[in-house]
Amino acid sequence: MPGLVSAMQGFCVIGIVIAVGYVAARMRIGGASAQMVLNRFSFFVSSPCLMFAILSKEPLFDIFHPSIVVAFLSAVLVGVVFLVLNRLFFHLKAADAIIGALNSLYLNSNNIGLPIATYILGNPALVAPILVMQQALFTPVALTALDVTAKGKVSLKEIVKQPLHQPLLIASLAGILVSLVSQLTGTFIIPNFIFDPIDMIGDSAVPMILMAFGMSLYGTRPMQEKGDRPAVITVAVLKNVVMPAIAFLVAYFLMGFRGAELYACVVLAALPTGQNVYNYAARYNVGLTFARDGILLSTMTSPIFIAIIAVLLG
């Protein structure tokens, strides 16, 4: 299966970049604040540029493909399941529970999703609906909740203002608008001398996030927080096993997908947790260990389950 081999090579590339971040932290390259700088620059600058560059050139039909229904329902259901399990068994603090829910439902649609969509599914545009859903819906909702829990109070004014503080959402909506206008006019409306630097800056987002994640591993021992272990393992099971199973049921019975569409929905649901979750945890300084361990365990086990899905449905 050449496509599966290529996807595994993609995981190897990602692991190497994470390792570079770890080595850089170990050698103290960039100083003690290097990880924070990478996180903040990615959050406010490079990631928004990446989202704008991707979405502005995607046809609207690809951005709002019906498969977004499958992605939405499967993500929401596993997020709710984690919150219920937390209420019954784990009893994490509110902010940590939000990070746990994100760990369970947030897909690594960029740096792992794109190569898998390209090499296994044969169509990188398949991740576009997930990009829009996560940035336009899940991210602002989660960050609003983190704002509220971090400050210890609910402010309607802050909730209403929250989208204005989300550069990823603003960039995503701007990209969709450019895609719409370009489709209506029949030509891409952004001149190359403006688009090219945006695209160039966006290319730095994924390596920055990965290296910051690698830096976070230095000086720490994953899965050493014994109290968090059951929750971390639960997150990985929800993300890599339960979510693909739900996606299959929704795609097959509710949406009536078969063949390539069904296969794509299940494979994408098995993507590991996105490193963005750690970025958000670092942004609010909550659940850092939980986020890191959940992402790491999910990323380590995801290739196994994607391979199983490829064998069963490919």
Buried (B, 14 or more C-beta within 10 A) or exposed (E): EEBBEBBBEBBEEBBEBBBBBBBBBEEEEBEEEBBBEBBBBBBEBBBBBBBBBBBBBBBBEBBBBBBBBBBBBBBBBBBEBBBEBBEEEBEBEBBBBBBBBBBBBBBBBBBBBBBBBBBBBEEBBBBBBBBBBBBBBBBBEBBBBBBBBBEEEEEEEBBEEBBEEBBBBBBBBBBBBBBBBBBEEEEBEBEEEEBEEBBEBBEBBBBBBBBBBBBBBBEEEBBEBEEBEEBBBBBBBBBBBBBBBBBBBBBBEEBEBEEBBBBBBBBBBBBBBBBBBBBBBBBBEBBBBBBBBBBBBBBBBBBEBBBBBBEEBB
